[in-house]
């Protein structure tokens, strides 16, 4: 088990206060610098994103299997686009590979903050290099030439909350211990039949396309009552998984899940129900839902998290 340090929310509060004070000082000028205002506004946004992504007291981590190479290829592509727009050079040497258990959302926040900080400290080039030292992920972001002191911002406390460390010199070096996925590969939905329950047609369509790309057969219900009827009218094992939106008009996802569990064959192991919500606090309400729902996943739909929750449910975890 990875040891985590308590997340100090005061550091984020201090960051917000510093950014706000800088903006107020700029606005006192009759002709404030618009790029500087935008830079400080972006800093506030990143701090708020980090604040919402980290639990207030014990920094609960939402860890799931993650393909490191695929993740860093996405990060590199997005970073290259932003650096090009800012007139900076960007290169990536990606050597970290494999599937590991990690909090992808928080790792992305750390990297975004480091890239922003590095970009503000040079007019030249950035190099992102990743590698594995045993089960420790090492990310090095070097800056050349370094024209201003580097600021890690809130990346430092987030890294510490994840059990990692962050060093600052002519760049940033992030070290993050990871737990290997015991199965070594991400599970697939191929051959499974899913029931997607959501009263928003666009959300259903996006979820359907994502799941079908992963090989699943998909059926839809546009409300809780229809979902209960569909499960009740089919034989045991017809559906392998239910993706249930929580906030629906009429019967909400909680009640629909409870009624599905009254179907004799629809046990938690035979028919996992994964609740979906765009609200952060829904993911912390499992104690209130009895035995109806197997797991919570936050919208937008992250297929890796759904796959992991499905596998855990079928294994009785």
SVG drawing of the C-alpha trace seen along z (x, -y; Angstrom):
<svg xmlns="http://www.w3.org/2000/svg" viewBox="-41 -55 61 72">
<polyline fill="none" stroke="black" stroke-width="0.4" points="0.0,0.0 1.4,-3.4 1.8,-5.8 0.1,-9.1 0.7,-12.4 -2.2,-14.5 -3.1,-17.1 -2.6,-20.7 -5.5,-22.7 -4.0,-25.8 -1.4,-25.7 -4.1,-25.9 -5.9,-28.7 -2.6,-30.6 -2.1,-30.1 -5.6,-31.5 -4.9,-34.5 -1.5,-35.2 -3.1,-35.0 -6.0,-37.3 -3.6,-39.8 -1.5,-39.8 -4.6,-40.4 -5.8,-43.3 -2.4,-44.9 -2.5,-44.6 -6.0,-46.0 -4.9,-49.1 -2.8,-50.0 -4.7,-52.2 -3.4,-49.9 -3.1,-46.4 -1.3,-43.7 -3.9,-41.3 -1.5,-38.4 -0.5,-38.7 -4.1,-38.8 -4.8,-35.7 -1.8,-34.0 -3.0,-34.7 -6.6,-33.7 -5.3,-30.4 -3.4,-29.9 -6.6,-30.4 -8.4,-27.9 -5.7,-25.2 -5.8,-25.8 -9.6,-25.4 -9.4,-22.3 -6.9,-20.8 -9.0,-21.8 -12.0,-20.0 -10.0,-16.9 -8.5,-16.3 -10.6,-15.3 -10.6,-17.9 -9.1,-15.9 -7.4,-12.6 -6.7,-13.0 -8.7,-10.0 -7.3,-8.7 -9.5,-7.3 -7.0,-4.7 -7.6,-2.6 -5.4,-0.7 -3.8,-3.1 -1.7,-2.4 1.3,-4.7 2.4,-5.0 -1.1,-5.8 -1.6,-8.4 1.7,-10.2 1.3,-10.2 -2.0,-12.1 -0.3,-14.5 2.6,-15.1 0.3,-15.8 -1.7,-18.3 1.5,-19.9 3.0,-20.2 0.0,-22.1 0.0,-24.5 3.8,-25.1 3.6,-25.7 0.8,-28.3 3.0,-30.0 6.1,-30.1 7.9,-27.4 9.6,-24.2 8.5,-20.9 10.0,-17.4 9.0,-14.1 11.0,-11.0 8.5,-8.5 10.0,-5.3 7.5,-4.6 5.4,-1.6 3.0,0.9 -0.3,0.9 -0.2,-0.4 -2.7,-1.4 -2.8,-5.2 -5.0,-8.3 -5.0,-9.5 -6.9,-12.7 -4.5,-13.9 -1.4,-13.0 -2.8,-15.0 -3.3,-18.0 0.3,-17.7 1.7,-17.6 -0.5,-20.5 0.8,-22.7 4.4,-21.8 4.1,-22.4 2.5,-25.8 5.2,-26.7 8.0,-25.6 6.6,-27.5 6.4,-30.7 10.1,-30.3 11.6,-30.1 11.3,-31.4 13.0,-28.3 12.4,-24.6 10.8,-22.0 11.7,-18.3 9.4,-15.8 11.1,-12.5 9.5,-9.5 10.9,-6.2 10.3,-3.5 12.7,-2.9 11.3,0.4 7.7,-0.5 8.4,-4.2 7.4,-6.5 10.0,-9.2 8.9,-12.2 11.6,-14.8 10.6,-18.2 13.7,-20.2 13.7,-23.8 16.3,-25.5 17.2,-28.2 15.9,-29.0 15.1,-32.7 12.9,-32.9 12.8,-30.9 10.7,-27.7 7.5,-27.5 5.9,-24.1 2.7,-25.7 0.2,-23.2 1.9,-20.3 4.1,-19.8 1.2,-19.1 -0.7,-17.0 2.4,-14.8 3.0,-14.4 -0.7,-13.5 -0.2,-10.7 2.8,-9.4 5.3,-10.9 8.0,-13.7 8.9,-16.6 12.3,-18.1 13.1,-21.5 16.4,-22.4 16.8,-23.3 13.5,-21.6 11.1,-19.4 11.6,-15.8 8.4,-13.9 8.8,-10.6 5.6,-8.6 5.4,-5.1 2.8,-3.0 1.2,0.3 1.3,2.9 -2.0,4.0 -2.2,7.7 -3.6,8.7 -1.1,6.6 -3.6,5.5 -6.7,3.5 -9.9,5.6 -12.1,5.4 -15.9,5.2 -15.8,7.5 -18.6,10.0 -20.5,8.2 -24.1,6.8 -24.5,3.5 -27.6,1.5 -27.0,-2.2 -29.6,-4.2 -29.7,-8.0 -32.4,-10.5 -30.0,-12.6 -30.0,-11.4 -26.6,-12.9 -25.0,-11.2 -26.5,-7.9 -25.1,-8.2 -21.6,-9.1 -21.6,-6.3 -22.9,-3.8 -20.2,-4.8 -17.4,-4.5 -18.6,-1.1 -19.2,0.3 -15.7,-0.7 -14.5,1.5 -16.4,4.4 -19.6,4.3 -23.2,4.8 -25.3,2.0 -29.0,1.4 -30.5,-1.8 -33.1,-3.0 -34.1,-6.6 -35.4,-6.5 -35.3,-4.4 -38.7,-2.7 -37.8,-1.4 -34.5,-0.1 -36.2,1.9 -38.7,3.3 -36.0,4.3 -34.0,6.2 -37.2,7.8 -38.3,9.1 -35.1,10.9 -33.5,14.1 -30.7,14.4 -27.4,13.2 -28.9,11.4 -27.3,8.2 -23.7,8.3 -23.5,4.7 -25.7,1.6 -24.4,-1.9 -26.8,-3.9 -27.1,-7.7 -28.0,-9.0 -29.7,-12.3 -32.7,-11.5 -36.2,-12.9 -38.8,-10.7 -37.2,-7.6 -33.6,-8.4 -30.7,-6.0 -30.7,-5.1 -34.3,-3.9 -33.9,-2.1 -30.9,-0.2 -32.8,0.8 -35.7,2.2 -33.4,4.0 -31.9,5.8 -35.4,7.2 -35.2,9.2 -34.1,12.6 -31.2,13.2 -29.8,9.6 -27.3,9.9 -24.4,7.6 -22.0,10.2 -24.2,11.4 -25.3,7.9 -23.0,5.2 -24.5,1.7 -22.1,-1.2 -23.5,-4.6 -22.6,-7.6 -22.8,-11.2 -21.3,-14.6 -21.3,-15.6 -18.2,-15.0 -20.1,-14.2 -22.1,-11.4 -18.9,-9.2 -18.8,-9.4 -22.4,-8.3 -21.9,-4.5 -22.8,-4.1 -26.2,-5.5 -27.1,-3.2 -27.2,0.1 -26.3,3.1 -27.8,1.8 -24.8,0.1 -21.5,1.8 -19.4,-1.3 -19.5,-5.0 -17.8,-6.6 -17.7,-10.3 -18.8,-11.7 -17.6,-12.1 -17.4,-8.4 -13.9,-7.0 -13.9,-3.6 -10.8,-2.4 -12.6,-3.1 -15.7,-1.4 -13.7,1.7 -11.9,1.8 -15.1,1.4 -16.8,4.2 -13.9,6.6 -13.8,5.9 -17.6,6.5 -17.3,9.8 -14.5,10.9 -16.6,10.1 -14.4,7.2"/>
</svg>
